[in-house]
Amino acid sequence: MLNTKTFQHSLDQICAEYRNSKFLLAISGGVDSMVLFELFKDLKVNIQVAHVNYKLRGEASNEDQYLVERTCAKSNIPLHLYSVTAEDKKPQHSIQEWARNLRYDFFRKIKEEQNIDFIVTAHHLNDQLETFIINLSKASGIKGLSGIPANENNILRPLLCFSKEDIYDFAKENNIEFREDQSNQKNDYLRNKIRNQIVPKLLEVNDNFLENFGKSISYLNQTKDFVKDQISKIEEKLISEEEDHSHLEKELFFKQSDFVQFEILRKYVFNDRQEIAKIKNAETGKIFRSNEYQLMVDRESLILQKLSLEKISENPAEIPLNQNFVNEIIIPEAEGKEIAKQGTFSWDIDGDKIQWPLKIRPRKEGDFFYPIGMIGKKKISKFFKDEKIPILAQQKIWLLCDANDEVIGIMPLRQDRRFAAIKDSKNKIKVKL
């Protein structure tokens, strides 16, 4: 049953300091959010309201806005309005995702400007059930099956333990004005199909279905918290953090269950089980990318790195070299310092065998050279593998190339014999740090 006392208890469970907090209520004008507004107003806490007019339902959208404006004005509550314009570039498809991103961007902007502690939405138990069914169909794991979080990223949802029926009853008993969104009756979207076609059938199973579902969600959340704690303990044994990357010990990692592997890599947005299988079978040097991270397969570890930190393979730079003296080229200081970490070198090349000007650049896919001391040519990736050069070290190695992009040498590791100066060379050029 929903009343001021039960709501206060629910809010206290997820925000113990609510009396001293500032809240931004997301109010659409529908029954859920208008009840949320009334409950917060009854608690006499510090609230402001945000409303978005998406202009999706013509005059009905404007009537929603007018109701929210009247309600806030009557109670002298600060209101922040956002009205969608052509500049917001409404898409033909994925309207719901576009609308969600737009409103949360707006909410977060107001939160920051007004120094507000929490954004509050009116999600309820029926929303939980719909989300559970959607996530169940996506095989989203225990996190998805745990439903909508009541408190996450400073977003509170204190009505999650109350049903839609509870909310309607409260609105009727307290004469709360609200507007019905008729578009919710259409089955254009997956959530509406579930709401209008599947959920009613489930509620017919028994009279306590929704209540029992709420208990199940509570148990799943406790299970999720327990699993999260256990995964963290496993991660402490498997993962070592460096300044700009993480090492995941490969052998021990792949001894874990598929579930543990999935839960660990999911944090790095590798959440496709088929891709995880590919990672397991990948050769040393293979690189995988998610939306946010790069995973590099090394001999003994998986190296995880934020994509924003990985510049070489994403946007290879070429640096032209100047021949400062008649027979000498000096590598620029900044790159020279990086090369010097791998070792020092001083090469003699035959100036008549190369195309000018010279340059240095990172390795590219398919690069090869003819290493001094070896027969034939060799892929540079194979050379790195044979020399047991760690993946991250490979990322920081520079190649000396000519104007035709022929590799003159891998600095400071090995020179290409094709361009090396010999005893009879008339135009010897020295290359050094």
Secondary structure, 3 states (H helix, E strand, C coil): CCCHHHHHHHHHHHCCCHHHCEEEEECCCCHHHHHHHHHHHHHCCEEEEEEEECCCCCHHHHHHHHHHHHHHHHHCCCEEEEECCHHHCCCCCCHHHHHHHHHHHHHHHHHHHCCCCEEECCCCHHHHHHHHHHHHHCCCHHHHHCCCCCEECCEECCCCCCCHHHHHHHHHHCCCCCCCCHHHHCCCCHHHHHHHHHHHHHHCCCCCHHHHHHHHHHHHHHHHHHHHHHHHHHHHHHEEECCCCEEEEHHHHCCCCHHHHHHHHHCCCCCCHHHHHHHHHCCCCCEEECCCEEEEECCCEEEEEEHHHCCCCCCCCCEECCCCECCEEECCHHHHHHHHCCCCCEEEEECCCCCCCCEEEECCCCCEECECCCCCCEEHHHHHHHCCCCHHHHHCCEEEECCCCCEEEEECCEEECCCECCCCCCCEEEEEC
